[in-house]
Every structure is written in structure tokens, then in C-alpha cells.
Amino acid sequence: MTVLRLPGTRLHYIDNLRTALTVLVVLHHVAVTYGTIPAWYHFERARDASGLALDVFVAVNQAFFMGFFFLIAGMFTPGAHDRKGGRGFLRDRLIRLGVPLLVYLVALRPLAVFGSYDAVAAATERPDLPYWMFYLVTWDPGPMWFVEVLLVFAAVYAFYRRRASRRPVPAAAPAPPSLRAVGWFTAGLAAATFLWRLVVPVGLYVPVLGLPTPSHLPQYAALFAAGVIAHRRGWAAALPARARRAGFAAAGVSSLLLFPVVALAPQGGMVQSLAQSVWEAVFAVGLIIGLLTLFRDRYAGQGRAAGFLSGHAYTVYIIHPVVLVAVSTAVAGLHAAAIVKFALVAVIALPLCWGLAYLVRSLPRADRVL
């Protein structure tokens, strides 16, 4: 999610992709607010069938969008390390990732969780529960878990580079990955995910670290590594246009064949886990290839409005929980179908997020971090 660039150029299609993915993150959390999965600061369980549609939207997003963020981050990690050197790279990551994480934990998270104080106090049978204790017992980094994990990946990459060589690694001539390589990567990802989930099942929550989806860690790590390799070999530029059609077709066919199995198989069983692991791998790889080439070929330009949106996308990612909680709390008294409240909050919150992000980035020296 950090602002990513290559020396002497600006890949506007990547900026536009980041904007689209950030919008999807905001919509994802609005959908969680009004679905049936209690995994957000403000939660109103759906009482109608449209809540299930929101759950499907959440499941489809979860299958690929955070992995896509890690892929993009991986694509720009080697260049940043080459330009800054190991220490400079880590210092830059600490500033651009660590400072926002600290600000979120200290200043923004208390605002996001304030509305749940009464419920936590009642659950602990402590009506006089001090706020500092409430804050500690509900500790987690929220959506900033992404930044937390990305910091770890950056440190691992810096360690690898230090062990491998002190000199920058030259980029190879651009060449697309072979179909066989993509197939083996997808199969390996599916197998690794399935085996990982024998130990870390879907739905497991890691307290303190606050990882909401530790069952997806193989995907995050694999796509970050794929992004690093893609940078050296010029994959994003070299992928042919036909890869877009193949990627979207793979994502669509896998969904038609496997998503019903995921939905109907016994919950938590081996059949469901295997079907979900295979579907997520094929769907994520196919959709990412499709979207990457689509934006590269058709949305590579950037006007003033698109530049504004992409320039503030990282800030929106950081602040959007506070905006969503405020807006959803304000309309809590409205009695309407879940999908209606989802649409209402989305229409209000998205422009508010970007407007507030503009104000935040206007603060002195904020652009050094954001």
C-alpha cells in the first residue's frame, strides 16, 4: 500500500490499480459491517437474505485482494533496496510503514473501538472498566495488519539481500512467465495453502498481532516473492494481452466449479478445505494476471482526478476505519435491508475518506510518510 515508484518513471496503471484495490478494501469492510461475519469494529448482523450476498462479496475479495497488494509491494521492493541500500531501505520502510502503524494504534484505533466499550465492559462484568484496560484487552492493529506483515517481509528481503550480495542485482530482459511456470506456481500455492490450513484453519484469529486471516499467509508470502521476481524479469510489462483473457477465464471457471463445493461441503472438513485452497489459488492468480494486464493496456493514463485518488489511497487505507465507524454509527437507527445500508454507507464514506485523506496529507511533513 505504500506509494511505489521506479527510478525516473511513474507507472500510472499501478497507481490506478492501487486506487481500485483501496476502494475495494473500503467496500469490503462496509460489507462486513452489514453481513453475518462479526469481524469489524461496528457490526450490525444482517436480518435478511442480502446479508448472504455481502458475505459472498467478502469471500471473493478475501481470496485475492490482499495478496494483490503484497504482489505490488514485492514488485517495487528490489528497486527501492537498490536505490537506498540495505540500511536506507529499512529506514525508509520504518518511516513509511512503521510511523503510520504507530499513529493508527495510538490515535486512530481508540476512535474506531470507542463504540464497543459498553459491550466489552458488560462481557467482563466490569461496568467501571478503565478505558486503558479496555484498550489493552481489545488490542489489535486492525487493517494495519497489512503494514505489520509488510514490515516483516521487507526485513526478510533485506536480510536475504545482505546474505546474497551487497551489489544490486541487474534486471533481466523482460520476458513473460511461461504457462507451465504459472501452472506450477498455482498448484504449489494451492498445496501449500491446504497443508498450512491443517495447522492454521480458516477463521483462526491471532491475538495481539491482530492477523485476521493467518490462513492466507502462504498466499501473501508467495505473491510478495512473485512480485520480487516479476520486477527483475519484467513480467508485468511482458505479459501478452492474451494472458488477460486466460486469467479471467481461469478465475471464472474455477469459481463456477469450486465455489459451490466450498459453500455446500461440510464446514471445516477436508473436502471444503481442499476445494477452497484450490479455488483461491486459481482464482487469485487468474484474476491478478487479468487485472494487471487490463490496467496496463487500458488504464495506463492518469488525469488530474485519477492522480488525486491514487496520491491519497495509502492515507485512505489508514484512516478509513474511523470514517466507516462514524458513518455506520450515524445511520444505525435506519431500518433497511443490509444491502441498502451497505450502499448508503459506501456512497457517503468513500468521498469522506478521500476528503479527510487530503486534509491529513496537507499537514506539515505528512507527505514524507504518506
C-alpha positions as CSV (number, residue, x, y, z in Angstrom):
1,M,0.0,0.0,0.0
2,T,2.9,2.4,0.2
3,V,3.5,4.8,-2.7
4,L,5.5,2.8,-5.1
5,R,7.7,4.0,-8.0
6,L,10.6,3.1,-10.3
7,P,13.5,5.4,-11.0
8,G,12.7,8.2,-13.5
9,T,9.2,6.9,-14.3
10,R,5.7,6.6,-12.9
11,L,3.7,3.5,-13.6
12,H,0.2,5.1,-13.7
13,Y,-1.5,1.8,-14.2
14,I,-0.1,0.6,-10.9
15,D,-1.3,3.7,-9.3
16,N,-4.8,3.2,-10.8
17,L,-4.8,-0.4,-9.6
18,R,-3.9,0.7,-6.1
19,T,-6.8,3.1,-6.1
20,A,-9.2,0.4,-7.3
21,L,-7.9,-2.0,-4.6
22,T,-8.2,0.6,-1.9
23,V,-11.9,1.3,-2.9
24,L,-12.4,-2.5,-2.7
25,V,-10.9,-2.5,0.8
26,V,-13.3,0.2,2.0
27,L,-16.3,-1.6,0.4
28,H,-15.1,-4.9,1.9
29,H,-15.3,-3.5,5.4
30,V,-18.7,-1.9,4.8
31,A,-19.9,-5.4,3.6
32,V,-18.5,-6.9,6.8
33,T,-20.4,-4.3,8.8
34,Y,-23.7,-5.4,7.4
35,G,-23.2,-9.1,6.7
36,T,-23.2,-12.1,9.0
37,I,-19.5,-12.2,9.9
38,P,-18.7,-10.3,13.2
39,A,-15.3,-9.1,12.2
40,W,-15.4,-5.3,12.2
41,Y,-15.5,-2.5,14.8
42,H,-19.1,-1.7,14.1
43,F,-21.3,-4.7,13.3
44,E,-25.0,-4.9,12.5
45,R,-25.9,-8.5,11.7
46,A,-28.0,-8.8,8.6
47,R,-31.6,-9.9,9.2
48,D,-32.4,-10.5,5.5
49,A,-31.0,-12.6,2.6
50,S,-29.0,-9.7,1.2
51,G,-26.6,-10.2,4.1
52,L,-25.5,-13.5,2.5
53,A,-24.8,-11.7,-0.8
54,L,-22.5,-9.4,1.2
55,D,-20.8,-12.4,2.7
56,V,-20.1,-13.8,-0.8
57,F,-18.6,-10.4,-1.8
58,V,-16.4,-10.6,1.3
59,A,-15.2,-14.2,0.5
60,V,-14.4,-13.3,-3.1
61,N,-12.5,-10.2,-2.1
62,Q,-10.6,-12.1,0.5
63,A,-9.5,-14.7,-2.0
64,F,-7.3,-12.3,-3.9
65,F,-7.2,-8.6,-3.0
66,M,-4.7,-8.5,-0.1
67,G,-2.5,-10.9,-1.9
68,F,-2.6,-8.5,-4.9
69,F,-1.4,-5.7,-2.5
70,F,1.6,-7.9,-1.5
71,L,2.4,-8.7,-5.1
72,I,2.5,-4.9,-5.9
73,A,4.7,-4.3,-2.8
74,G,7.0,-7.1,-3.9
75,M,7.4,-5.6,-7.4
76,F,8.8,-2.4,-6.0
77,T,10.9,-3.8,-3.2
78,P,14.1,-4.7,-5.1
79,G,14.3,-1.3,-6.8
80,A,13.9,0.5,-3.5
81,H,16.6,-1.6,-2.0
82,D,18.9,-1.0,-4.9
83,R,18.5,2.8,-4.7
84,K,18.7,3.2,-0.9
85,G,21.0,0.3,0.2
86,G,20.1,-2.1,3.0
87,R,20.1,0.4,5.9
88,G,18.4,3.2,3.9
89,F,15.8,0.7,2.7
90,L,14.9,-0.4,6.2
91,R,14.9,3.1,7.5
92,D,12.5,4.1,4.7
93,R,10.2,1.2,5.4
94,L,10.2,2.1,9.1
95,I,9.2,5.6,8.3
96,R,6.6,4.9,5.6
97,L,5.2,1.8,7.3
98,G,6.1,1.9,11.0
99,V,5.1,5.6,11.6
100,P,1.5,5.1,10.2
101,L,1.2,1.9,12.2
102,L,2.1,3.7,15.4
103,V,-0.2,6.6,14.6
104,Y,-3.0,4.2,13.9
105,L,-2.5,2.3,17.2
106,V,-2.1,5.5,19.3
107,A,-4.5,8.0,17.7
108,L,-7.0,6.3,15.4
109,R,-7.7,2.9,16.8
110,P,-9.1,4.4,20.1
111,L,-11.7,6.3,18.0
112,A,-12.6,3.2,16.0
113,V,-13.2,0.9,19.0
114,F,-14.8,3.5,21.3
115,G,-18.4,2.4,20.4
116,S,-17.7,-1.2,21.6
117,Y,-16.7,-0.1,25.2
118,D,-20.1,-0.9,26.7
119,A,-20.3,-4.4,25.2
120,V,-16.8,-5.2,26.4
121,A,-17.5,-3.8,29.9
122,A,-20.7,-5.9,30.1
123,A,-18.9,-9.1,28.9
124,T,-16.2,-8.6,31.5
125,E,-18.8,-7.7,34.2
126,R,-16.8,-4.5,34.8
127,P,-19.2,-1.5,34.3
128,D,-16.4,0.7,35.7
129,L,-13.7,-0.9,33.3
130,P,-11.0,1.8,32.8
131,Y,-10.6,2.8,29.2
132,W,-6.9,1.9,29.2
133,M,-7.7,-1.6,30.3
134,F,-10.5,-1.9,27.7
135,Y,-8.0,-0.7,25.1
136,L,-5.5,-3.4,26.1
137,V,-7.9,-6.3,26.2
138,T,-9.2,-5.3,22.7
139,W,-5.7,-4.8,21.3
140,D,-5.1,-5.4,17.6
141,P,-3.8,-3.3,14.7
142,G,-7.0,-3.6,12.7
143,P,-6.5,-3.3,8.9
144,M,-2.9,-2.1,9.6
145,W,-2.0,-5.8,10.0
146,F,-1.1,-5.5,6.3
147,V,1.6,-2.9,7.2
148,E,2.8,-5.1,10.1
149,V,3.3,-8.1,7.8
150,L,4.8,-6.0,5.1
151,L,7.4,-4.7,7.5
152,V,8.4,-8.3,8.3
153,F,8.6,-9.2,4.6
154,A,10.8,-6.1,4.0
155,A,13.1,-7.1,6.8
156,V,13.3,-10.7,5.5
157,Y,14.1,-9.3,2.0
158,A,16.8,-7.0,3.3
159,F,18.4,-9.9,5.2
160,Y,18.3,-12.1,2.1
161,R,20.0,-9.4,0.0
162,R,22.6,-8.9,2.7
163,R,23.4,-12.6,2.7
164,A,23.2,-13.0,-1.1
165,S,25.2,-10.0,-2.3
166,R,26.0,-6.4,-1.4
167,R,25.6,-5.3,-5.1
168,P,22.4,-4.5,-6.9
169,V,21.1,-7.4,-8.9
170,P,20.7,-6.4,-12.6
171,A,17.3,-6.7,-14.2
172,A,16.9,-9.4,-16.8
173,A,15.5,-8.7,-20.3
174,P,11.7,-8.5,-20.0
175,A,10.1,-11.9,-20.7
176,P,6.7,-13.3,-19.6
177,P,6.5,-16.3,-17.3
178,S,5.6,-19.5,-19.2
179,L,2.2,-21.1,-18.9
180,R,3.9,-24.1,-17.3
181,A,5.6,-21.8,-14.7
182,V,2.2,-20.1,-13.9
183,G,0.6,-23.6,-13.6
184,W,3.3,-24.9,-11.2
185,F,3.2,-21.8,-9.1
186,T,-0.6,-22.0,-8.8
187,A,-0.5,-25.7,-8.0
188,G,2.2,-25.2,-5.4
189,L,0.3,-22.3,-3.8
190,A,-2.8,-24.5,-3.6
191,A,-0.9,-27.3,-2.0
192,A,0.9,-25.0,0.5
193,T,-2.3,-23.4,1.4
194,F,-4.1,-26.7,2.0
195,L,-1.2,-28.1,4.1
196,W,-0.9,-24.8,6.1
197,R,-4.6,-24.9,6.9
198,L,-4.2,-28.3,8.6
199,V,-2.5,-26.3,11.3
200,V,-3.9,-22.8,10.8
201,P,-7.6,-23.3,9.8
202,V,-9.7,-20.6,8.2
203,G,-11.2,-18.3,10.8
204,L,-8.4,-18.6,13.3
205,Y,-7.5,-15.2,14.8
206,V,-4.1,-14.4,16.1
207,P,-4.5,-12.1,19.1
208,V,-2.1,-9.2,19.8
209,L,-0.6,-9.4,16.3
210,G,-4.1,-9.0,15.1
211,L,-3.9,-11.1,12.0
212,P,-7.5,-11.6,10.8
213,T,-6.6,-14.1,8.1
214,P,-3.4,-16.1,9.1
215,S,-4.8,-19.0,7.0
216,H,-3.9,-16.8,3.9
217,L,-0.2,-16.3,4.8
218,P,1.1,-18.7,2.2
219,Q,-0.6,-16.6,-0.5
220,Y,0.7,-13.4,0.9
221,A,4.3,-14.6,1.1
222,A,4.2,-16.4,-2.3
223,L,2.7,-13.3,-4.1
224,F,5.2,-11.0,-2.4
225,A,8.0,-13.2,-3.6
226,A,6.4,-13.4,-7.1
227,G,6.4,-9.6,-7.2
228,V,10.1,-9.5,-6.4
229,I,10.9,-11.9,-9.2
230,A,8.4,-10.1,-11.6
231,H,10.4,-6.9,-11.0
232,R,13.7,-8.5,-12.0
233,R,12.3,-10.3,-15.1
234,G,9.9,-7.6,-16.3
235,W,6.9,-9.8,-16.1
236,A,4.3,-7.1,-15.8
237,A,5.4,-5.4,-19.0
238,A,6.0,-8.6,-20.9
239,L,2.7,-10.4,-20.2
240,P,0.8,-10.7,-23.6
241,A,-2.7,-9.4,-24.0
242,R,-4.0,-13.0,-24.3
243,A,-2.9,-13.5,-20.7
244,R,-5.8,-11.3,-19.7
245,R,-8.4,-13.5,-21.3
246,A,-6.8,-16.6,-19.9
247,G,-6.6,-15.2,-16.4
248,F,-10.2,-14.0,-16.3
249,A,-11.3,-17.4,-17.8
250,A,-9.4,-19.3,-15.1
251,A,-10.9,-17.2,-12.4
252,G,-14.4,-17.6,-13.8
253,V,-14.3,-21.3,-14.4
254,S,-12.7,-22.1,-11.1
255,S,-15.5,-20.1,-9.4
256,L,-18.2,-21.9,-11.3
257,L,-16.7,-25.4,-10.5
258,L,-15.3,-25.0,-7.0
259,F,-17.1,-22.1,-5.2
260,P,-20.4,-24.2,-4.9
261,V,-18.3,-27.0,-3.3
262,V,-16.8,-24.5,-0.9
263,A,-20.2,-23.2,0.0
264,L,-22.0,-26.6,0.3
265,A,-19.4,-29.0,1.6
266,P,-19.3,-29.8,5.4
267,Q,-17.9,-26.7,7.2
268,G,-14.3,-27.2,8.3
269,G,-14.0,-30.6,6.5
270,M,-11.1,-31.8,4.3
271,V,-13.2,-31.6,1.1
272,Q,-14.1,-28.0,1.8
273,S,-10.6,-27.1,2.8
274,L,-9.1,-28.7,-0.4
275,A,-11.7,-27.1,-2.7
276,Q,-11.2,-23.7,-1.1
277,S,-7.4,-23.9,-1.3
278,V,-7.5,-24.8,-5.0
279,W,-10.2,-22.2,-5.8
280,E,-8.4,-19.4,-4.0
281,A,-5.1,-20.2,-5.7
282,V,-6.6,-20.4,-9.3
283,F,-8.9,-17.5,-8.7
284,A,-6.3,-15.3,-7.2
285,V,-3.6,-16.0,-9.8
286,G,-6.0,-15.7,-12.7
287,L,-7.7,-12.6,-11.6
288,I,-4.4,-10.8,-10.7
289,I,-3.0,-11.6,-14.1
290,G,-6.2,-10.4,-15.7
291,L,-6.4,-7.2,-13.8
292,L,-2.7,-6.4,-14.1
293,T,-2.8,-6.7,-17.9
294,L,-6.2,-5.0,-18.2
295,F,-5.0,-1.9,-16.3
296,R,-1.6,-1.9,-18.1
297,D,-3.2,-2.0,-21.5
298,R,-6.4,0.1,-21.0
299,Y,-5.9,2.3,-17.9
300,A,-2.3,3.3,-18.1
301,G,-3.1,7.0,-18.3
302,Q,-3.8,9.3,-15.4
303,G,-5.6,12.6,-15.4
304,R,-5.9,15.1,-12.5
305,A,-8.7,13.3,-10.8
306,A,-7.1,9.8,-11.0
307,G,-3.8,11.3,-9.8
308,F,-5.6,12.8,-6.7
309,L,-7.2,9.5,-5.9
310,S,-4.0,7.4,-6.2
311,G,-2.0,10.0,-4.4
312,H,-4.2,9.7,-1.3
313,A,-5.0,6.0,-1.5
314,Y,-2.5,5.0,1.2
315,T,-3.8,7.6,3.6
316,V,-7.4,6.4,2.9
317,Y,-6.3,2.8,3.8
318,I,-5.0,4.1,7.1
319,I,-7.9,6.3,8.1
320,H,-10.9,4.5,6.6
321,P,-11.9,2.5,9.8
322,V,-12.6,5.7,11.7
323,V,-14.7,7.1,8.8
324,L,-16.7,3.8,8.4
325,V,-17.4,3.5,12.1
326,A,-18.6,7.2,12.3
327,V,-20.8,6.9,9.2
328,S,-22.3,3.5,10.1
329,T,-23.0,4.6,13.7
330,A,-24.7,7.7,12.4
331,V,-27.1,5.6,10.3
332,A,-27.5,2.8,12.9
333,G,-31.1,3.8,13.5
334,L,-32.2,3.4,9.9
335,H,-34.2,0.2,9.3
336,A,-33.4,-1.1,5.9
337,A,-32.1,-4.2,4.1
338,A,-28.5,-5.0,4.7
339,I,-27.6,-4.3,1.0
340,V,-29.3,-0.9,1.2
341,K,-27.4,0.2,4.2
342,F,-24.2,-1.1,2.6
343,A,-24.8,1.0,-0.5
344,L,-25.8,4.1,1.6
345,V,-22.7,3.9,3.8
346,A,-20.4,3.3,0.8
347,V,-21.7,6.3,-1.1
348,I,-21.2,8.5,1.9
349,A,-17.9,7.1,3.2
350,L,-15.9,6.9,0.0
351,P,-15.8,10.6,-0.7
352,L,-15.4,11.3,3.0
353,C,-12.3,9.1,3.1
354,W,-10.6,10.9,0.3
355,G,-11.6,14.3,1.6
356,L,-10.2,13.5,5.0
357,A,-7.1,12.0,3.4
358,Y,-6.5,15.2,1.6
359,L,-6.6,17.2,4.9
360,V,-4.3,14.7,6.6
361,R,-1.7,14.9,3.8
362,S,-1.9,18.7,3.9
363,L,-0.4,18.6,7.4
364,P,3.3,19.7,7.6
365,R,5.7,17.0,6.6
366,A,2.9,14.4,6.3
367,D,3.9,13.8,2.6
368,R,7.3,12.4,3.8
369,V,5.4,9.5,5.3
370,L,2.2,9.3,3.3
